[in-house]
């Protein structure tokens, strides 16, 4: 079985990685510039790399 991974551009509060993770897709990295949305995504995905 192939393991799917995800990189998220313009991530916002991480809704796309959250939805993808519910279907077995592993979020690996995200790109966002605003501090508030980054803090929300880090709460849900502490191991995700933020670029």
N, C-alpha and C positions, 0 to 999 in steps of 0.2 A: 504494500500500500504506500502511496506517495504522501509524504507529509507536506502540507501547504504552509507557507509562511507569508507574512504580510509586512510591508513597509508603508507607512501612511504619510503622505505629503499634505501640508495644510491641515494638520490633525485636529485642531480645535480642542474640544474636551474629550476626544477619544471615542466617539460614538461608533465609528466604523470598526476600529479594532475590537470594541466591546461586542458588537454584533457578530463579527467574524469569529471571535473566540468561542461563541456559543455554538458554532458549527464545526469546531475542531481546528480552525485555522490559528496558527500561532503568531501573534504580533511580535515582530523583532525590533523594529525601530519606528520612530515618529519624528516629524519635522514640524515645529511650531515656534513662533517667536514671542507670543504673549505669555507672561509668567503665570497668570491665573489659570488658563486652560492647561498649561503644562503641569501645574500642581494637582489638578483633578485627574489627569491621565496617570500621573505617577502614583496616585493613591490606588487606582484600579490595576495598574500594571507596573509594579515596582522594579521588575527586571527588564523592562523595555528600555532600549537605548534612545535617548533624546538628542537629536542633532540640531 
